[in-house]
Amino acid sequence: MKEIYLDNAASTAVYENVADYLSEQYKSNYANPSSAHKAGIRANREVEEATKKILSFYGLKDAKWNVYFTSGATESANLAIKGTMEKFDDPSKAKIITTQIEHPCVGKVCEYYGAKGTDTVFLPTDKYGRVDLEKLESEINDKTKIVSIIFVSNETGIIQDIRTIGKIIKKKNPRTVFHVDATQGYLEKLPTDDVDMISISAHKFHAPKGVGCLMVRKGITLSPIIHGGGHQGGIRSGTVNSPLIGAMALALETLKENDPARKVREIRNYLYEKVVENFGEDVVNSKIYEADYSPHILSISFDGLNGSHILYNLEEKGIYVSTSSACSTHSKEKSVLEKMGMTNKRAQGTVRISISEFTTKEDIDIFTSSLSEITGRLKKLYRGK
């Protein structure tokens, strides 16, 4: 059975050259980058070169930005928000602004500070998931310490207007720190003029799991949330994993060389057409011809069906997708899709398809054919109950 992997927003296959590099690094470049001997210096040099490559991918200069390596985007986002907030003795005198559609690595941290007395605002969005810019502008005041906005939604792929958002923030309060969760934004050009911090995770763009970073504009100060030996300028203690960091940088280099955005968009458009052909346009949540979406994510919903049941049936055919977080039977909170105005019934029937440069039209044909058969069978089964 051919496996068809359509869950790339969750994690991606590692590039072959990156896997080869990592294997070699583990065998030959195993020294601690903090060690003063030649082997340690060699490992540290690998980290320094990787830092330059990562900043270059995002169009940033190392003279103006610091990079703090972490275990992934969750830690990076926590460092950005907690590292900012922990500088203030009284959380009730501070304000945080974020959105209703954030990944939990941002949303849960903001809720944490809300429980501590911080004025925490979760901005509403329109039906596409775009931030209400007028509401953002009205909420920024002298107390606003940090605004954290996701660049590309991990649920639907909607892209936020980061350039305009940044200008609004800095006009209202230049001292407010602007953090962007760019985890899903590797196929998009991120406007960074007014951005202060950027968090990413390597396993989203064909690099290994367990490594990410927070890029911080120089002049922005943070309190450490992990204490220890004072690594990375005392901001993030712990032995720096030079092989993983080098692999992350190589993956971004490879991604830049491959420039897969056009190919991924063509496959996504083909997927959209096949979905509409088989199920009608009403099932599509990612309205790609009405708003600006990243090309690797398409969200669809089947009213009255359970997304988990669809997922398990696809899995039996070797096809891997995700459900929306709304489909978690253990969650008592509204899902991102419900916060965008979707009914709970529709949200429960959501499937997220996320593709990569390795996805083919044949994969899409097999997926949509299988999905048609499965949803037809499930509808008959549900009616029979």
C-alpha positions as semicolon CSV with decimal commas, in nm:
position;residue;x (nm);y (nm);z (nm)
1;M;0,000;0,000;0,000
2;K;0,137;0,340;-0,100
3;E;0,139;0,585;0,188
4;I;0,011;0,933;0,108
5;Y;0,121;1,187;0,363
6;L;-0,101;1,497;0,376
7;D;-0,022;1,617;0,727
8;N;0,275;1,843;0,656
9;A;0,146;2,124;0,877
10;A;0,204;1,887;1,169
11;S;0,550;1,771;1,062
12;T;0,745;1,714;0,741
13;A;0,978;1,451;0,599
14;V;1,343;1,549;0,642
15;Y;1,527;1,638;0,321
16;E;1,769;1,360;0,224
17;N;2,069;1,594;0,218
18;V;1,972;1,720;0,564
19;A;1,945;1,365;0,698
20;D;2,288;1,283;0,550
21;Y;2,437;1,600;0,699
22;L;2,290;1,522;1,040
23;S;2,423;1,166;1,037
24;E;2,772;1,291;0,956
25;Q;2,756;1,566;1,218
26;Y;2,660;1,320;1,490
27;K;2,963;1,111;1,402
28;S;3,220;1,386;1,358
29;N;3,101;1,708;1,521
30;Y;2,987;1,588;1,862
31;A;3,182;1,829;2,083
32;N;3,016;2,083;2,310
33;P;3,013;2,423;2,132
34;S;3,091;2,588;2,468
35;S;3,417;2,394;2,509
36;A;3,739;2,591;2,461
37;H;3,929;2,321;2,271
38;K;3,948;2,285;1,893
39;A;3,662;2,039;1,867
40;G;3,437;2,272;2,066
41;I;3,543;2,570;1,858
42;R;3,462;2,370;1,542
43;A;3,115;2,292;1,675
44;N;3,059;2,654;1,771
45;R;3,165;2,766;1,424
46;E;2,889;2,543;1,283
47;V;2,637;2,724;1,504
48;E;2,764;3,065;1,396
49;E;2,740;2,975;1,028
50;A;2,392;2,832;1,078
51;T;2,284;3,151;1,252
52;K;2,383;3,361;0,951
53;K;2,202;3,126;0,710
54;I;1,881;3,131;0,913
55;L;1,877;3,509;0,936
56;S;1,956;3,534;0,564
57;F;1,654;3,318;0,477
58;Y;1,428;3,569;0,650
59;G;1,610;3,868;0,499
60;L;1,763;3,972;0,832
61;K;2,115;4,087;0,917
62;D;2,311;3,941;1,206
63;A;2,429;4,289;1,299
64;K;2,070;4,377;1,392
65;W;1,927;4,046;1,518
66;N;2,008;3,786;1,781
67;V;1,910;3,421;1,744
68;Y;1,829;3,203;2,045
69;F;1,807;2,833;1,967
70;T;1,532;2,635;2,138
71;S;1,362;2,296;2,123
72;G;1,100;2,430;1,881
73;A;0,836;2,695;1,825
74;T;0,649;2,621;2,148
75;E;0,953;2,705;2,356
76;S;1,036;2,998;2,130
77;A;0,690;3,151;2,173
78;N;0,706;3,095;2,548
79;L;1,045;3,265;2,559
80;A;0,912;3,559;2,358
81;I;0,606;3,620;2,575
82;K;0,729;3,508;2,917
83;G;1,070;3,661;2,855
84;T;0,897;3,992;2,793
85;M;0,641;3,972;3,074
86;E;0,876;3,848;3,346
87;K;1,061;4,180;3,330
88;F;0,765;4,346;3,501
89;D;0,703;4,306;3,874
90;D;0,327;4,367;3,862
91;P;0,148;4,176;3,583
92;S;-0,174;4,368;3,651
93;K;-0,009;4,683;3,520
94;A;0,069;4,522;3,185
95;K;-0,136;4,434;2,878
96;I;-0,100;4,156;2,620
97;I;-0,276;4,151;2,286
98;T;-0,310;3,839;2,074
99;T;-0,581;3,677;1,860
100;Q;-0,852;3,417;1,898
101;I;-0,689;3,195;1,635
102;E;-0,343;3,147;1,784
103;H;-0,170;2,816;1,824
104;P;-0,185;2,700;2,191
105;C;0,186;2,780;2,234
106;V;0,080;3,145;2,226
107;G;-0,283;3,127;2,338
108;K;-0,217;2,924;2,652
109;V;0,069;3,150;2,762
110;C;-0,152;3,456;2,722
111;E;-0,425;3,284;2,924
112;Y;-0,164;3,213;3,192
113;Y;-0,088;3,582;3,229
114;G;-0,455;3,667;3,213
115;A;-0,504;3,448;3,520
116;K;-0,225;3,642;3,692
117;G;-0,414;3,967;3,644
118;T;-0,267;4,089;3,316
119;D;-0,510;4,268;3,086
120;T;-0,518;4,008;2,808
121;V;-0,705;4,074;2,484
122;F;-0,787;3,806;2,226
123;L;-0,867;3,993;1,906
124;P;-1,163;3,875;1,696
125;T;-1,129;3,798;1,327
126;D;-1,350;3,808;1,021
127;K;-1,498;3,493;0,867
128;Y;-1,167;3,418;0,692
129;G;-0,966;3,445;1,014
130;R;-0,811;3,786;0,944
131;V;-0,744;4,007;1,244
132;D;-0,980;4,298;1,313
133;L;-0,733;4,583;1,258
134;E;-0,961;4,853;1,398
135;K;-1,003;4,654;1,717
136;L;-0,625;4,607;1,737
137;E;-0,563;4,979;1,705
138;S;-0,825;5,064;1,967
139;E;-0,679;4,817;2,219
140;I;-0,315;4,932;2,211
141;N;-0,229;5,170;2,493
142;D;0,061;5,267;2,721
143;K;0,021;4,943;2,918
144;T;0,060;4,719;2,612
145;K;0,388;4,531;2,655
146;I;0,359;4,273;2,378
147;V;0,142;4,188;2,078
148;S;0,170;3,831;1,948
149;I;0,014;3,745;1,611
150;I;0,035;3,422;1,411
151;F;0,160;3,479;1,054
152;V;-0,001;3,178;0,885
153;S;-0,284;2,991;1,055
154;N;-0,203;2,628;1,126
155;E;-0,576;2,555;1,096
156;T;-0,676;2,715;0,764
157;G;-0,361;2,868;0,616
158;I;-0,494;3,226;0,626
159;I;-0,214;3,485;0,610
160;Q;-0,219;3,790;0,837
161;D;-0,122;4,135;0,708
162;I;0,188;4,157;0,926
163;R;0,317;4,474;0,760
164;T;0,001;4,671;0,839
165;I;-0,030;4,518;1,185
166;G;0,328;4,618;1,266
167;K;0,272;4,977;1,153
168;I;-0,044;5,004;1,365
169;I;0,140;4,875;1,673
170;K;0,442;5,102;1,641
171;K;0,230;5,409;1,564
172;K;0,016;5,363;1,875
173;N;0,298;5,258;2,110
174;P;0,655;5,231;1,974
175;R;0,763;5,055;2,297
176;T;0,525;4,764;2,243
177;V;0,710;4,448;2,140
178;F;0,570;4,270;1,833
179;H;0,613;3,892;1,824
180;V;0,519;3,686;1,519
181;D;0,466;3,311;1,528
182;A;0,600;3,229;1,182
183;T;0,598;2,851;1,227
184;Q;0,374;2,783;0,925
185;G;0,505;3,077;0,721
186;Y;0,811;2,926;0,555
187;L;0,657;2,949;0,204
188;E;0,569;3,317;0,247
189;K;0,771;3,639;0,253
190;L;0,749;3,772;0,607
191;P;0,752;4,154;0,628
192;T;0,986;4,232;0,920
193;D;1,010;4,614;0,923
194;D;0,820;4,651;1,252
195;V;0,857;4,297;1,385
196;D;1,069;4,249;1,699
197;M;1,063;3,872;1,751
198;I;1,003;3,574;1,522
199;S;0,957;3,214;1,635
200;I;1,001;2,910;1,407
201;S;1,022;2,531;1,432
202;A;1,252;2,326;1,209
203;H;1,036;2,018;1,160
204;K;0,781;2,223;0,962
205;F;1,025;2,274;0,674
206;H;1,194;1,936;0,622
207;A;1,441;1,953;0,911
208;P;1,453;1,736;1,226
209;K;1,220;1,766;1,523
210;G;1,349;1,909;1,848
211;V;1,502;2,235;1,727
212;G;1,375;2,582;1,653
213;C;1,470;2,936;1,735
214;L;1,354;3,279;1,842
215;M;1,496;3,563;1,636
216;V;1,508;3,885;1,838
217;R;1,581;4,234;1,716
218;K;1,885;4,374;1,899
219;G;1,783;4,619;2,167
220;I;1,492;4,399;2,279
221;T;1,563;4,255;2,623
222;L;1,427;3,928;2,761
223;S;1,427;3,755;3,096
224;P;1,539;3,391;3,071
225;I;1,280;3,121;3,136
226;I;1,538;2,840;3,152
227;H;1,823;2,892;3,397
228;G;2,152;2,705;3,405
229;G;2,501;2,750;3,271
230;G;2,436;3,083;3,104
231;H;2,445;2,962;2,744
232;Q;2,330;3,186;2,458
233;G;2,402;3,506;2,647
234;G;2,220;3,375;2,952
235;I;1,885;3,386;2,771
236;R;1,849;3,012;2,706
237;S;2,071;2,784;2,912
238;G;2,148;2,430;2,804
239;T;2,409;2,275;2,577
240;V;2,361;2,404;2,226
241;N;2,283;2,120;1,982
242;S;2,508;2,214;1,692
243;P;2,412;1,920;1,462
244;L;2,039;1,999;1,484
245;I;2,100;2,371;1,441
246;G;2,316;2,310;1,134
247;A;2,050;2,078;0,994
248;M;1,783;2,346;1,040
249;A;1,996;2,598;0,852
250;L;2,068;2,352;0,571
251;A;1,697;2,276;0,535
252;L;1,620;2,647;0,492
253;E;1,901;2,674;0,238
254;T;1,761;2,376;0,049
255;L;1,410;2,519;0,069
256;K;1,535;2,846;-0,078
257;E;1,711;2,665;-0,362
258;N;1,412;2,444;-0,439
259;D;1,173;2,743;-0,422
260;P;0,871;2,508;-0,403
261;A;0,599;2,769;-0,341
262;R;0,476;2,773;-0,702
263;K;0,467;2,393;-0,724
264;V;0,291;2,361;-0,388
265;R;0,037;2,624;-0,493
266;E;-0,036;2,436;-0,817
267;I;-0,095;2,116;-0,621
268;R;-0,312;2,299;-0,367
269;N;-0,520;2,453;-0,646
270;Y;-0,559;2,109;-0,802
271;L;-0,666;1,974;-0,463
272;Y;-0,919;2,255;-0,430
273;E;-1,064;2,180;-0,773
274;K;-1,092;1,807;-0,699
275;V;-1,261;1,876;-0,365
276;V;-1,510;2,115;-0,523
277;E;-1,572;1,870;-0,809
278;N;-1,648;1,586;-0,568
279;F;-1,817;1,764;-0,277
280;G;-1,908;2,118;-0,380
281;E;-1,757;2,449;-0,279
282;D;-1,953;2,469;0,045
283;V;-1,726;2,215;0,217
284;V;-1,417;2,435;0,177
285;N;-1,313;2,654;0,472
286;S;-0,993;2,787;0,313
287;K;-1,148;3,022;0,054
288;I;-0,834;3,053;-0,155
289;Y;-0,994;3,269;-0,425
290;E;-1,143;3,514;-0,175
291;A;-0,854;3,582;0,064
292;D;-0,477;3,533;0,096
293;Y;-0,385;3,179;0,206
294;S;-0,054;2,998;0,224
295;P;-0,046;2,723;-0,040
296;H;0,025;2,424;0,181
297;I;-0,295;2,410;0,391
298;L;-0,656;2,346;0,290
299;S;-0,931;2,305;0,550
300;I;-1,258;2,134;0,459
301;S;-1,564;2,036;0,666
302;F;-1,847;1,785;0,632
303;D;-2,153;1,888;0,833
304;G;-2,289;1,602;1,039
305;L;-1,980;1,381;1,010
306;N;-1,699;1,332;1,260
307;G;-1,356;1,434;1,136
308;S;-1,189;1,168;1,348
309;H;-1,395;0,895;1,180
310;I;-1,288;1,028;0,841
311;L;-0,925;1,037;0,955
312;Y;-0,927;0,676;1,079
313;N;-1,088;0,549;0,760
314;L;-0,833;0,734;0,548
315;E;-0,556;0,593;0,765
316;E;-0,669;0,239;0,680
317;K;-0,598;0,327;0,317
318;G;-0,252;0,464;0,401
319;I;-0,359;0,827;0,372
320;Y;-0,265;1,061;0,654
321;V;-0,441;1,390;0,730
322;S;-0,537;1,583;1,043
323;T;-0,864;1,690;1,194
324;S;-0,913;2,040;1,326
325;S;-0,835;2,084;1,693
326;A;-1,213;2,116;1,729
327;C;-1,236;1,741;1,691
328;S;-1,055;1,670;2,016
329;T;-1,314;1,493;2,228
330;H;-1,129;1,605;2,541
331;S;-1,139;1,977;2,467
332;K;-1,402;2,181;2,648
333;E;-1,301;2,504;2,476
334;K;-1,425;2,646;2,152
335;S;-1,203;2,561;1,856
336;V;-1,028;2,817;1,637
337;L;-1,284;2,747;1,366
338;E;-1,573;2,807;1,603
339;K;-1,416;3,134;1,713
340;M;-1,416;3,232;1,345
341;G;-1,793;3,180;1,340
342;M;-1,823;2,815;1,239
343;T;-2,090;2,601;1,404
344;N;-1,976;2,324;1,636
345;K;-2,146;2,068;1,411
346;R;-1,942;2,181;1,110
347;A;-1,621;2,215;1,311
348;Q;-1,655;1,855;1,430
349;G;-1,652;1,740;1,068
350;T;-1,332;1,922;0,975
351;V;-1,033;1,768;0,798
352;R;-0,709;1,960;0,741
353;I;-0,507;1,862;0,435
354;S;-0,152;1,995;0,430
355;I;0,081;1,927;0,139
356;S;0,448;1,974;0,055
357;E;0,672;1,989;-0,250
358;F;0,668;1,608;-0,249
359;T;0,291;1,583;-0,294
360;T;0,176;1,481;-0,643
361;K;-0,146;1,511;-0,839
362;E;-0,172;1,133;-0,823
363;D;-0,171;1,159;-0,443
364;I;-0,454;1,409;-0,463
365;D;-0,654;1,189;-0,701
366;I;-0,623;0,891;-0,467
367;F;-0,708;1,104;-0,165
368;T;-1,021;1,265;-0,311
369;S;-1,145;0,934;-0,451
370;S;-1,095;0,767;-0,113
371;L;-1,253;1,061;0,069
372;S;-1,559;1,044;-0,156
373;E;-1,606;0,674;-0,085
374;I;-1,551;0,715;0,290
375;T;-1,780;1,014;0,342
376;G;-2,053;0,846;0,135
377;R;-2,029;0,534;0,346
378;L;-2,022;0,728;0,674
379;K;-2,331;0,929;0,578
380;K;-2,524;0,605;0,515
381;L;-2,393;0,462;0,843
382;Y;-2,494;0,773;1,040
383;R;-2,841;0,770;0,887
384;G;-2,882;0,408;0,985
385;K;-2,826;0,479;1,354
